[in-house]
Amino acid sequence: MKAIRIEVYGRVQGVYFRAHTQTKARELGINGTVQNARDGSVMIFAEGQENGLQKLIEWCKKGPILASVTKVEVHECAVNGYSSFEIIK
């Protein structure tokens, strides 16, 4: 298992992007969290198999239809042992 932090920038804040991220992560078997960050980005902590994580990163670069992603940063981080994928408000 691997863990990453994904920071997504652009017109992405709000429940729309976070809900679609949650749906995609669950579809890929990824556990973790997604939340709005104070700087206007969305922060995702994701844990899972490398193949699923790579698919999540690629999805984040496009985002759901109404999002406008300008930049995605990915950083490896420590595994926390999440048991599901949740939206943090």
mmCIF file as gemmi writes it, N, C-alpha and C atoms, coordinates in Angstrom:
data_model
loop_
_atom_site.group_PDB
_atom_site.id
_atom_site.type_symbol
_atom_site.label_atom_id
_atom_site.label_alt_id
_atom_site.label_comp_id
_atom_site.label_asym_id
_atom_site.label_entity_id
_atom_site.label_seq_id
_atom_site.pdbx_PDB_ins_code
_atom_site.Cartn_x
_atom_site.Cartn_y
_atom_site.Cartn_z
_atom_site.occupancy
_atom_site.B_iso_or_equiv
_atom_site.pdbx_formal_charge
_atom_site.auth_seq_id
_atom_site.auth_asym_id
_atom_site.pdbx_PDB_model_num
ATOM 1 N N . MET Axp A 1 ? 0.833 -1.18 0 1 0 ? 1 A 1
ATOM 2 C CA . MET Axp A 1 ? 0 0 0 1 0 ? 1 A 1
ATOM 3 C C . MET Axp A 1 ? 0.875 1.24 0 1 0 ? 1 A 1
ATOM 4 N N . LYS Axp A 2 ? 0.402 2.261 -0.685 1 0 ? 2 A 1
ATOM 5 C CA . LYS Axp A 2 ? 1.116 3.521 -0.81 1 0 ? 2 A 1
ATOM 6 C C . LYS Axp A 2 ? 0.17 4.65 -0.411 1 0 ? 2 A 1
ATOM 7 N N . ALA Axp A 3 ? 0.728 5.772 0.045 1 0 ? 3 A 1
ATOM 8 C CA . ALA Axp A 3 ? -0.077 6.933 0.416 1 0 ? 3 A 1
ATOM 9 C C . ALA Axp A 3 ? 0.474 8.181 -0.252 1 0 ? 3 A 1
ATOM 10 N N . ILE Axp A 4 ? -0.448 9.026 -0.727 1 0 ? 4 A 1
ATOM 11 C CA . ILE Axp A 4 ? -0.054 10.285 -1.364 1 0 ? 4 A 1
ATOM 12 C C . ILE Axp A 4 ? -0.967 11.414 -0.905 1 0 ? 4 A 1
ATOM 13 N N . ARG Axp A 5 ? -0.448 12.64 -1.053 1 0 ? 5 A 1
ATOM 14 C CA . ARG Axp A 5 ? -1.245 13.852 -0.858 1 0 ? 5 A 1
ATOM 15 C C . ARG Axp A 5 ? -1.328 14.524 -2.222 1 0 ? 5 A 1
ATOM 16 N N . ILE Axp A 6 ? -2.54 14.811 -2.656 1 0 ? 6 A 1
ATOM 17 C CA . ILE Axp A 6 ? -2.757 15.467 -3.942 1 0 ? 6 A 1
ATOM 18 C C . ILE Axp A 6 ? -3.352 16.843 -3.659 1 0 ? 6 A 1
ATOM 19 N N . GLU Axp A 7 ? -2.732 17.881 -4.206 1 0 ? 7 A 1
ATOM 20 C CA . GLU Axp A 7 ? -3.258 19.232 -4.08 1 0 ? 7 A 1
ATOM 21 C C . GLU Axp A 7 ? -3.738 19.661 -5.467 1 0 ? 7 A 1
ATOM 22 N N . VAL Axp A 8 ? -5.015 20.023 -5.561 1 0 ? 8 A 1
ATOM 23 C CA . VAL Axp A 8 ? -5.621 20.38 -6.834 1 0 ? 8 A 1
ATOM 24 C C . VAL Axp A 8 ? -5.976 21.864 -6.799 1 0 ? 8 A 1
ATOM 25 N N . TYR Axp A 9 ? -5.491 22.612 -7.799 1 0 ? 9 A 1
ATOM 26 C CA . TYR Axp A 9 ? -5.709 24.056 -7.871 1 0 ? 9 A 1
ATOM 27 C C . TYR Axp A 9 ? -6.587 24.402 -9.072 1 0 ? 9 A 1
ATOM 28 N N . GLY Axp A 10 ? -7.278 25.529 -8.966 1 0 ? 10 A 1
ATOM 29 C CA . GLY Axp A 10 ? -8.155 26.004 -10.026 1 0 ? 10 A 1
ATOM 30 C C . GLY Axp A 10 ? -9.52 26.323 -9.441 1 0 ? 10 A 1
ATOM 31 N N . ARG Axp A 11 ? -10.548 26.244 -10.269 1 0 ? 11 A 1
ATOM 32 C CA . ARG Axp A 11 ? -11.913 26.437 -9.78 1 0 ? 11 A 1
ATOM 33 C C . ARG Axp A 11 ? -12.417 25.066 -9.337 1 0 ? 11 A 1
ATOM 34 N N . VAL Axp A 12 ? -12.037 24.685 -8.117 1 0 ? 12 A 1
ATOM 35 C CA . VAL Axp A 12 ? -12.3 23.317 -7.651 1 0 ? 12 A 1
ATOM 36 C C . VAL Axp A 12 ? -12.961 23.253 -6.278 1 0 ? 12 A 1
ATOM 37 N N . GLN Axp A 13 ? -12.996 24.355 -5.545 1 0 ? 13 A 1
ATOM 38 C CA . GLN Axp A 13 ? -13.569 24.286 -4.206 1 0 ? 13 A 1
ATOM 39 C C . GLN Axp A 13 ? -15.081 24.166 -4.26 1 0 ? 13 A 1
ATOM 40 N N . GLY Axp A 14 ? -15.616 23.51 -3.276 1 0 ? 14 A 1
ATOM 41 C CA . GLY Axp A 14 ? -17.056 23.315 -3.181 1 0 ? 14 A 1
ATOM 42 C C . GLY Axp A 14 ? -17.381 21.837 -3.124 1 0 ? 14 A 1
ATOM 43 N N . VAL Axp A 15 ? -18.619 21.556 -2.785 1 0 ? 15 A 1
ATOM 44 C CA . VAL Axp A 15 ? -19.028 20.169 -2.595 1 0 ? 15 A 1
ATOM 45 C C . VAL Axp A 15 ? -19.024 19.386 -3.912 1 0 ? 15 A 1
ATOM 46 N N . TYR Axp A 16 ? -19.22 20.054 -5.048 1 0 ? 16 A 1
ATOM 47 C CA . TYR Axp A 16 ? -19.257 19.374 -6.34 1 0 ? 16 A 1
ATOM 48 C C . TYR Axp A 16 ? -17.967 18.586 -6.594 1 0 ? 16 A 1
ATOM 49 N N . PHE Axp A 17 ? -16.832 19.249 -6.508 1 0 ? 17 A 1
ATOM 50 C CA . PHE Axp A 17 ? -15.547 18.587 -6.768 1 0 ? 17 A 1
ATOM 51 C C . PHE Axp A 17 ? -15.269 17.516 -5.723 1 0 ? 17 A 1
ATOM 52 N N . ARG Axp A 18 ? -15.534 17.825 -4.461 1 0 ? 18 A 1
ATOM 53 C CA . ARG Axp A 18 ? -15.253 16.86 -3.395 1 0 ? 18 A 1
ATOM 54 C C . ARG Axp A 18 ? -16.12 15.616 -3.513 1 0 ? 18 A 1
ATOM 55 N N . ALA Axp A 19 ? -17.393 15.783 -3.849 1 0 ? 19 A 1
ATOM 56 C CA . ALA Axp A 19 ? -18.289 14.629 -3.995 1 0 ? 19 A 1
ATOM 57 C C . ALA Axp A 19 ? -17.875 13.748 -5.167 1 0 ? 19 A 1
ATOM 58 N N . HIS Axp A 20 ? -17.481 14.361 -6.274 1 0 ? 20 A 1
ATOM 59 C CA . HIS Axp A 20 ? -17.025 13.574 -7.423 1 0 ? 20 A 1
ATOM 60 C C . HIS Axp A 20 ? -15.7 12.863 -7.126 1 0 ? 20 A 1
ATOM 61 N N . THR Axp A 21 ? -14.836 13.52 -6.355 1 0 ? 21 A 1
ATOM 62 C CA . THR Axp A 21 ? -13.578 12.885 -5.948 1 0 ? 21 A 1
ATOM 63 C C . THR Axp A 21 ? -13.858 11.668 -5.084 1 0 ? 21 A 1
ATOM 64 N N . GLN Axp A 22 ? -14.78 11.801 -4.147 1 0 ? 22 A 1
ATOM 65 C CA . GLN Axp A 22 ? -15.142 10.681 -3.287 1 0 ? 22 A 1
ATOM 66 C C . GLN Axp A 22 ? -15.676 9.51 -4.111 1 0 ? 22 A 1
ATOM 67 N N . THR Axp A 23 ? -16.552 9.794 -5.05 1 0 ? 23 A 1
ATOM 68 C CA . THR Axp A 23 ? -17.116 8.744 -5.903 1 0 ? 23 A 1
ATOM 69 C C . THR Axp A 23 ? -16.022 8.046 -6.707 1 0 ? 23 A 1
ATOM 70 N N . LYS Axp A 24 ? -15.115 8.819 -7.299 1 0 ? 24 A 1
ATOM 71 C CA . LYS Axp A 24 ? -14.032 8.24 -8.106 1 0 ? 24 A 1
ATOM 72 C C . LYS Axp A 24 ? -13.102 7.405 -7.23 1 0 ? 24 A 1
ATOM 73 N N . ALA Axp A 25 ? -12.733 7.918 -6.054 1 0 ? 25 A 1
ATOM 74 C CA . ALA Axp A 25 ? -11.832 7.185 -5.166 1 0 ? 25 A 1
ATOM 75 C C . ALA Axp A 25 ? -12.44 5.858 -4.736 1 0 ? 25 A 1
ATOM 76 N N . ARG Axp A 26 ? -13.703 5.874 -4.373 1 0 ? 26 A 1
ATOM 77 C CA . ARG Axp A 26 ? -14.367 4.631 -3.971 1 0 ? 26 A 1
ATOM 78 C C . ARG Axp A 26 ? -14.417 3.645 -5.136 1 0 ? 26 A 1
ATOM 79 N N . GLU Axp A 27 ? -14.669 4.157 -6.331 1 0 ? 27 A 1
ATOM 80 C CA . GLU Axp A 27 ? -14.689 3.32 -7.545 1 0 ? 27 A 1
ATOM 81 C C . GLU Axp A 27 ? -13.34 2.635 -7.758 1 0 ? 27 A 1
ATOM 82 N N . LEU Axp A 28 ? -12.251 3.334 -7.424 1 0 ? 28 A 1
ATOM 83 C CA . LEU Axp A 28 ? -10.89 2.817 -7.61 1 0 ? 28 A 1
ATOM 84 C C . LEU Axp A 28 ? -10.376 2.03 -6.408 1 0 ? 28 A 1
ATOM 85 N N . GLY Axp A 29 ? -11.173 1.915 -5.352 1 0 ? 29 A 1
ATOM 86 C CA . GLY Axp A 29 ? -10.74 1.194 -4.155 1 0 ? 29 A 1
ATOM 87 C C . GLY Axp A 29 ? -9.731 1.961 -3.326 1 0 ? 29 A 1
ATOM 88 N N . ILE Axp A 30 ? -9.811 3.3 -3.381 1 0 ? 30 A 1
ATOM 89 C CA . ILE Axp A 30 ? -8.889 4.172 -2.651 1 0 ? 30 A 1
ATOM 90 C C . ILE Axp A 30 ? -9.549 4.622 -1.351 1 0 ? 30 A 1
ATOM 91 N N . ASN Axp A 31 ? -8.801 4.632 -0.267 1 0 ? 31 A 1
ATOM 92 C CA . ASN Axp A 31 ? -9.261 5.154 1.014 1 0 ? 31 A 1
ATOM 93 C C . ASN Axp A 31 ? -8.564 6.476 1.289 1 0 ? 31 A 1
ATOM 94 N N . GLY Axp A 32 ? -9.2 7.342 2.104 1 0 ? 32 A 1
ATOM 95 C CA . GLY Axp A 32 ? -8.578 8.611 2.462 1 0 ? 32 A 1
ATOM 96 C C . GLY Axp A 32 ? -9.592 9.689 2.718 1 0 ? 32 A 1
ATOM 97 N N . THR Axp A 33 ? -9.199 10.942 2.43 1 0 ? 33 A 1
ATOM 98 C CA . THR Axp A 33 ? -10.069 12.092 2.667 1 0 ? 33 A 1
ATOM 99 C C . THR Axp A 33 ? -9.895 13.126 1.564 1 0 ? 33 A 1
ATOM 100 N N . VAL Axp A 34 ? -10.882 13.997 1.438 1 0 ? 34 A 1
ATOM 101 C CA . VAL Axp A 34 ? -10.807 15.155 0.543 1 0 ? 34 A 1
ATOM 102 C C . VAL Axp A 34 ? -11.409 16.339 1.289 1 0 ? 34 A 1
ATOM 103 N N . GLN Axp A 35 ? -10.751 17.5 1.156 1 0 ? 35 A 1
ATOM 104 C CA . GLN Axp A 35 ? -11.253 18.686 1.846 1 0 ? 35 A 1
ATOM 105 C C . GLN Axp A 35 ? -10.803 19.947 1.121 1 0 ? 35 A 1
ATOM 106 N N . ASN Axp A 36 ? -11.553 21.036 1.323 1 0 ? 36 A 1
ATOM 107 C CA . ASN Axp A 36 ? -11.137 22.336 0.81 1 0 ? 36 A 1
ATOM 108 C C . ASN Axp A 36 ? -9.996 22.849 1.666 1 0 ? 36 A 1
ATOM 109 N N . ALA Axp A 37 ? -9.003 23.466 1.046 1 0 ? 37 A 1
ATOM 110 C CA . ALA Axp A 37 ? -7.888 24.066 1.78 1 0 ? 37 A 1
ATOM 111 C C . ALA Axp A 37 ? -8.082 25.586 1.803 1 0 ? 37 A 1
ATOM 112 N N . ARG Axp A 38 ? -7.45 26.244 2.731 1 0 ? 38 A 1
ATOM 113 C CA . ARG Axp A 38 ? -7.609 27.694 2.896 1 0 ? 38 A 1
ATOM 114 C C . ARG Axp A 38 ? -7.098 28.495 1.711 1 0 ? 38 A 1
ATOM 115 N N . ASP Axp A 39 ? -6.157 27.951 0.948 1 0 ? 39 A 1
ATOM 116 C CA . ASP Axp A 39 ? -5.59 28.701 -0.176 1 0 ? 39 A 1
ATOM 117 C C . ASP Axp A 39 ? -6.423 28.575 -1.462 1 0 ? 39 A 1
ATOM 118 N N . GLY Axp A 40 ? -7.595 27.952 -1.385 1 0 ? 40 A 1
ATOM 119 C CA . GLY Axp A 40 ? -8.459 27.818 -2.553 1 0 ? 40 A 1
ATOM 120 C C . GLY Axp A 40 ? -8.294 26.506 -3.29 1 0 ? 40 A 1
ATOM 121 N N . SER Axp A 41 ? -7.371 25.679 -2.848 1 0 ? 41 A 1
ATOM 122 C CA . SER Axp A 41 ? -7.169 24.381 -3.478 1 0 ? 41 A 1
ATOM 123 C C . SER Axp A 41 ? -8.022 23.32 -2.777 1 0 ? 41 A 1
ATOM 124 N N . VAL Axp A 42 ? -7.981 22.13 -3.31 1 0 ? 42 A 1
ATOM 125 C CA . VAL Axp A 42 ? -8.593 20.968 -2.669 1 0 ? 42 A 1
ATOM 126 C C . VAL Axp A 42 ? -7.463 20.013 -2.322 1 0 ? 42 A 1
ATOM 127 N N . MET Axp A 43 ? -7.456 19.507 -1.088 1 0 ? 43 A 1
ATOM 128 C CA . MET Axp A 43 ? -6.416 18.591 -0.64 1 0 ? 43 A 1
ATOM 129 C C . MET Axp A 43 ? -7.002 17.193 -0.482 1 0 ? 43 A 1
ATOM 130 N N . ILE Axp A 44 ? -6.311 16.231 -1.08 1 0 ? 44 A 1
ATOM 131 C CA . ILE Axp A 44 ? -6.739 14.836 -1.034 1 0 ? 44 A 1
ATOM 132 C C . ILE Axp A 44 ? -5.632 14.01 -0.399 1 0 ? 44 A 1
ATOM 133 N N . PHE Axp A 45 ? -5.966 13.234 0.614 1 0 ? 45 A 1
ATOM 134 C CA . PHE Axp A 45 ? -5.062 12.227 1.155 1 0 ? 45 A 1
ATOM 135 C C . PHE Axp A 45 ? -5.606 10.892 0.679 1 0 ? 45 A 1
ATOM 136 N N . ALA Axp A 46 ? -4.784 10.14 -0.025 1 0 ? 46 A 1
ATOM 137 C CA . ALA Axp A 46 ? -5.26 8.9 -0.643 1 0 ? 46 A 1
ATOM 138 C C . ALA Axp A 46 ? -4.302 7.755 -0.358 1 0 ? 46 A 1
ATOM 139 N N . GLU Axp A 47 ? -4.876 6.589 -0.046 1 0 ? 47 A 1
ATOM 140 C CA . GLU Axp A 47 ? -4.099 5.374 0.206 1 0 ? 47 A 1
ATOM 141 C C . GLU Axp A 47 ? -4.665 4.242 -0.626 1 0 ? 47 A 1
ATOM 142 N N . GLY Axp A 48 ? -3.778 3.453 -1.188 1 0 ? 48 A 1
ATOM 143 C CA . GLY Axp A 48 ? -4.23 2.311 -1.965 1 0 ? 48 A 1
ATOM 144 C C . GLY Axp A 48 ? -3.114 1.738 -2.811 1 0 ? 48 A 1
ATOM 145 N N . GLN Axp A 49 ? -3.515 0.912 -3.753 1 0 ? 49 A 1
ATOM 146 C CA . GLN Axp A 49 ? -2.55 0.309 -4.669 1 0 ? 49 A 1
ATOM 147 C C . GLN Axp A 49 ? -2.072 1.369 -5.658 1 0 ? 49 A 1
ATOM 148 N N . GLU Axp A 50 ? -0.82 1.27 -6.068 1 0 ? 50 A 1
ATOM 149 C CA . GLU Axp A 50 ? -0.209 2.282 -6.929 1 0 ? 50 A 1
ATOM 150 C C . GLU Axp A 50 ? -0.998 2.521 -8.219 1 0 ? 50 A 1
ATOM 151 N N . ASN Axp A 51 ? -1.523 1.471 -8.823 1 0 ? 51 A 1
ATOM 152 C CA . ASN Axp A 51 ? -2.284 1.613 -10.06 1 0 ? 51 A 1
ATOM 153 C C . ASN Axp A 51 ? -3.526 2.488 -9.842 1 0 ? 51 A 1
ATOM 154 N N . GLY Axp A 52 ? -4.261 2.236 -8.762 1 0 ? 52 A 1
ATOM 155 C CA . GLY Axp A 52 ? -5.445 3.031 -8.443 1 0 ? 52 A 1
ATOM 156 C C . GLY Axp A 52 ? -5.096 4.476 -8.126 1 0 ? 52 A 1
ATOM 157 N N . LEU Axp A 53 ? -4 4.679 -7.396 1 0 ? 53 A 1
ATOM 158 C CA . LEU Axp A 53 ? -3.569 6.036 -7.073 1 0 ? 53 A 1
ATOM 159 C C . LEU Axp A 53 ? -3.204 6.813 -8.329 1 0 ? 53 A 1
ATOM 160 N N . GLN Axp A 54 ? -2.524 6.149 -9.262 1 0 ? 54 A 1
ATOM 161 C CA . GLN Axp A 54 ? -2.149 6.807 -10.523 1 0 ? 54 A 1
ATOM 162 C C . GLN Axp A 54 ? -3.397 7.195 -11.312 1 0 ? 54 A 1
ATOM 163 N N . LYS Axp A 55 ? -4.409 6.337 -11.316 1 0 ? 55 A 1
ATOM 164 C CA . LYS Axp A 55 ? -5.672 6.659 -12.003 1 0 ? 55 A 1
ATOM 165 C C . LYS Axp A 55 ? -6.363 7.84 -11.333 1 0 ? 55 A 1
ATOM 166 N N . LEU Axp A 56 ? -6.3 7.925 -10.01 1 0 ? 56 A 1
ATOM 167 C CA . LEU Axp A 56 ? -6.894 9.053 -9.294 1 0 ? 56 A 1
ATOM 168 C C . LEU Axp A 56 ? -6.163 10.35 -9.646 1 0 ? 56 A 1
ATOM 169 N N . ILE Axp A 57 ? -4.843 10.296 -9.716 1 0 ? 57 A 1
ATOM 170 C CA . ILE Axp A 57 ? -4.058 11.48 -10.094 1 0 ? 57 A 1
ATOM 171 C C . ILE Axp A 57 ? -4.461 11.949 -11.492 1 0 ? 57 A 1
ATOM 172 N N . GLU Axp A 58 ? -4.544 11.034 -12.433 1 0 ? 58 A 1
ATOM 173 C CA . GLU Axp A 58 ? -4.928 11.388 -13.806 1 0 ? 58 A 1
ATOM 174 C C . GLU Axp A 58 ? -6.331 11.975 -13.83 1 0 ? 58 A 1
ATOM 175 N N . TRP Axp A 59 ? -7.247 11.409 -13.06 1 0 ? 59 A 1
ATOM 176 C CA . TRP Axp A 59 ? -8.614 11.942 -12.99 1 0 ? 59 A 1
ATOM 177 C C . TRP Axp A 59 ? -8.595 13.361 -12.423 1 0 ? 59 A 1
ATOM 178 N N . CYS Axp A 60 ? -7.778 13.608 -11.384 1 0 ? 60 A 1
ATOM 179 C CA . CYS Axp A 60 ? -7.694 14.935 -10.77 1 0 ? 60 A 1
ATOM 180 C C . CYS Axp A 60 ? -7.207 15.978 -11.768 1 0 ? 60 A 1
ATOM 181 N N . LYS Axp A 61 ? -6.344 15.603 -12.675 1 0 ? 61 A 1
ATOM 182 C CA . LYS Axp A 61 ? -5.824 16.55 -13.671 1 0 ? 61 A 1
ATOM 183 C C . LYS Axp A 61 ? -6.929 17.048 -14.594 1 0 ? 61 A 1
ATOM 184 N N . LYS Axp A 62 ? -7.944 16.246 -14.815 1 0 ? 62 A 1
ATOM 185 C CA . LYS Axp A 62 ? -9.083 16.648 -15.649 1 0 ? 62 A 1
ATOM 186 C C . LYS Axp A 62 ? -10.201 17.196 -14.787 1 0 ? 62 A 1
ATOM 187 N N . GLY Axp A 63 ? -10.472 16.521 -13.673 1 0 ? 63 A 1
ATOM 188 C CA . GLY Axp A 63 ? -11.569 16.893 -12.795 1 0 ? 63 A 1
ATOM 189 C C . GLY Axp A 63 ? -12.909 16.567 -13.415 1 0 ? 63 A 1
ATOM 190 N N . PRO Axp A 64 ? -13.982 16.714 -12.642 1 0 ? 64 A 1
ATOM 191 C CA . PRO Axp A 64 ? -15.313 16.514 -13.21 1 0 ? 64 A 1
ATOM 192 C C . PRO Axp A 64 ? -15.64 17.634 -14.197 1 0 ? 64 A 1
ATOM 193 N N . ILE Axp A 65 ? -16.677 17.476 -14.962 1 0 ? 65 A 1
ATOM 194 C CA . ILE Axp A 65 ? -17.01 18.366 -16.08 1 0 ? 65 A 1
ATOM 195 C C . ILE Axp A 65 ? -17.009 19.856 -15.732 1 0 ? 65 A 1
ATOM 196 N N . LEU Axp A 66 ? -17.599 20.271 -14.64 1 0 ? 66 A 1
ATOM 197 C CA . LEU Axp A 66 ? -17.729 21.693 -14.315 1 0 ? 66 A 1
ATOM 198 C C . LEU Axp A 66 ? -16.518 22.287 -13.587 1 0 ? 66 A 1
ATOM 199 N N . ALA Axp A 67 ? -15.527 21.482 -13.281 1 0 ? 67 A 1
ATOM 200 C CA . ALA Axp A 67 ? -14.329 21.988 -12.597 1 0 ? 67 A 1
ATOM 201 C C . ALA Axp A 67 ? -13.345 22.541 -13.624 1 0 ? 67 A 1
ATOM 202 N N . SER Axp A 68 ? -12.488 23.428 -13.173 1 0 ? 68 A 1
ATOM 203 C CA . SER Axp A 68 ? -11.442 23.982 -14.026 1 0 ? 68 A 1
ATOM 204 C C . SER Axp A 68 ? -10.106 23.829 -13.286 1 0 ? 68 A 1
ATOM 205 N N . VAL Axp A 69 ? -9.415 22.735 -13.544 1 0 ? 69 A 1
ATOM 206 C CA . VAL Axp A 69 ? -8.159 22.422 -12.861 1 0 ? 69 A 1
ATOM 207 C C . VAL Axp A 69 ? -7.008 23.12 -13.58 1 0 ? 69 A 1
ATOM 208 N N . THR Axp A 70 ? -6.194 23.865 -12.819 1 0 ? 70 A 1
ATOM 209 C CA . THR Axp A 70 ? -5.041 24.549 -13.405 1 0 ? 70 A 1
ATOM 210 C C . THR Axp A 70 ? -3.712 23.893 -13.03 1 0 ? 70 A 1
ATOM 211 N N . LYS Axp A 71 ? -3.676 23.2 -11.892 1 0 ? 71 A 1
ATOM 212 C CA . LYS Axp A 71 ? -2.42 22.579 -11.448 1 0 ? 71 A 1
ATOM 213 C C . LYS Axp A 71 ? -2.734 21.472 -10.456 1 0 ? 71 A 1
ATOM 214 N N . VAL Axp A 72 ? -1.944 20.391 -10.521 1 0 ? 72 A 1
ATOM 215 C CA . VAL Axp A 72 ? -2.055 19.287 -9.583 1 0 ? 72 A 1
ATOM 216 C C . VAL Axp A 72 ? -0.657 18.97 -9.068 1 0 ? 72 A 1
ATOM 217 N N . GLU Axp A 73 ? -0.488 18.972 -7.753 1 0 ? 73 A 1
ATOM 218 C CA . GLU Axp A 73 ? 0.783 18.597 -7.129 1 0 ? 73 A 1
ATOM 219 C C . GLU Axp A 73 ? 0.581 17.303 -6.357 1 0 ? 73 A 1
ATOM 220 N N . VAL Axp A 74 ? 1.538 16.396 -6.462 1 0 ? 74 A 1
ATOM 221 C CA . VAL Axp A 74 ? 1.45 15.093 -5.791 1 0 ? 74 A 1
ATOM 222 C C . VAL Axp A 74 ? 2.684 14.906 -4.916 1 0 ? 74 A 1
ATOM 223 N N . HIS Axp A 75 ? 2.457 14.486 -3.676 1 0 ? 75 A 1
ATOM 224 C CA . HIS Axp A 75 ? 3.539 14.253 -2.717 1 0 ? 75 A 1
ATOM 225 C C . HIS Axp A 75 ? 3.299 12.926 -2.023 1 0 ? 75 A 1
ATOM 226 N N . GLU Axp A 76 ? 4.343 12.14 -1.853 1 0 ? 76 A 1
ATOM 227 C CA . GLU Axp A 76 ? 4.21 10.915 -1.061 1 0 ? 76 A 1
ATOM 228 C C . GLU Axp A 76 ? 4.09 11.295 0.402 1 0 ? 76 A 1
ATOM 229 N N . CYS Axp A 77 ? 3.351 10.505 1.167 1 0 ? 77 A 1
ATOM 230 C CA . CYS Axp A 77 ? 3.2 10.764 2.596 1 0 ? 77 A 1
ATOM 231 C C . CYS Axp A 77 ? 3.057 9.443 3.342 1 0 ? 77 A 1
ATOM 232 N N . ALA Axp A 78 ? 2.974 9.524 4.655 1 0 ? 78 A 1
ATOM 233 C CA . ALA Axp A 78 ? 2.873 8.331 5.493 1 0 ? 78 A 1
ATOM 234 C C . ALA Axp A 78 ? 1.476 7.72 5.386 1 0 ? 78 A 1
ATOM 235 N N . VAL Axp A 79 ? 1.408 6.411 5.487 1 0 ? 79 A 1
ATOM 236 C CA . VAL Axp A 79 ? 0.135 5.695 5.486 1 0 ? 79 A 1
ATOM 237 C C . VAL Axp A 79 ? -0.548 5.918 6.833 1 0 ? 79 A 1
ATOM 238 N N . ASN Axp A 80 ? -1.835 6.296 6.79 1 0 ? 80 A 1
ATOM 239 C CA . ASN Axp A 80 ? -2.612 6.521 8.021 1 0 ? 80 A 1
ATOM 240 C C . ASN Axp A 80 ? -3.54 5.372 8.351 1 0 ? 80 A 1
ATOM 241 N N . GLY Axp A 81 ? -3.806 4.499 7.402 1 0 ? 81 A 1
ATOM 242 C CA . GLY Axp A 81 ? -4.695 3.377 7.65 1 0 ? 81 A 1
ATOM 243 C C . GLY Axp A 81 ? -6.178 3.73 7.563 1 0 ? 81 A 1
ATOM 244 N N . TYR Axp A 82 ? -6.536 4.622 6.628 1 0 ? 82 A 1
ATOM 245 C CA . TYR Axp A 82 ? -7.955 4.967 6.431 1 0 ? 82 A 1
ATOM 246 C C . TYR Axp A 82 ? -8.735 3.714 6.055 1 0 ? 82 A 1
ATOM 247 N N . SER Axp A 83 ? -9.994 3.641 6.501 1 0 ? 83 A 1
ATOM 248 C CA . SER Axp A 83 ? -10.813 2.467 6.198 1 0 ? 83 A 1
ATOM 249 C C . SER Axp A 83 ? -11.895 2.756 5.156 1 0 ? 83 A 1
ATOM 250 N N . SER Axp A 84 ? -12.002 4.029 4.73 1 0 ? 84 A 1
ATOM 251 C CA . SER Axp A 84 ? -12.969 4.411 3.712 1 0 ? 84 A 1
ATOM 252 C C . SER Axp A 84 ? -12.481 5.712 3.08 1 0 ? 84 A 1
ATOM 253 N N . PHE Axp A 85 ? -13.289 6.308 2.229 1 0 ? 85 A 1
ATOM 254 C CA . PHE Axp A 85 ? -12.931 7.608 1.654 1 0 ? 85 A 1
ATOM 255 C C . PHE Axp A 85 ? -14.014 8.598 2.038 1 0 ? 85 A 1
ATOM 256 N N . GLU Axp A 86 ? -13.632 9.641 2.762 1 0 ? 86 A 1
ATOM 257 C CA . GLU Axp A 86 ? -14.598 10.586 3.329 1 0 ? 86 A 1
ATOM 258 C C . GLU Axp A 86 ? -14.325 12.029 2.92 1 0 ? 86 A 1
ATOM 259 N N . ILE Axp A 87 ? -15.4 12.808 2.854 1 0 ? 87 A 1
ATOM 260 C CA . ILE Axp A 87 ? -15.308 14.25 2.647 1 0 ? 87 A 1
ATOM 261 C C . ILE Axp A 87 ? -15.178 14.899 4.013 1 0 ? 87 A 1
ATOM 262 N N . ILE Axp A 88 ? -14.182 15.78 4.166 1 0 ? 88 A 1
ATOM 263 C CA . ILE Axp A 88 ? -14.029 16.563 5.402 1 0 ? 88 A 1
ATOM 264 C C . ILE Axp A 88 ? -14.513 17.96 5.09 1 0 ? 88 A 1
ATOM 265 N N . LYS Axp A 89 ? -15.42 18.45 5.886 1 0 ? 89 A 1
ATOM 266 C CA . LYS Axp A 89 ? -16.009 19.784 5.633 1 0 ? 89 A 1
ATOM 267 C C . LYS Axp A 89 ? -15.163 20.872 6.183 1 0 ? 89 A 1
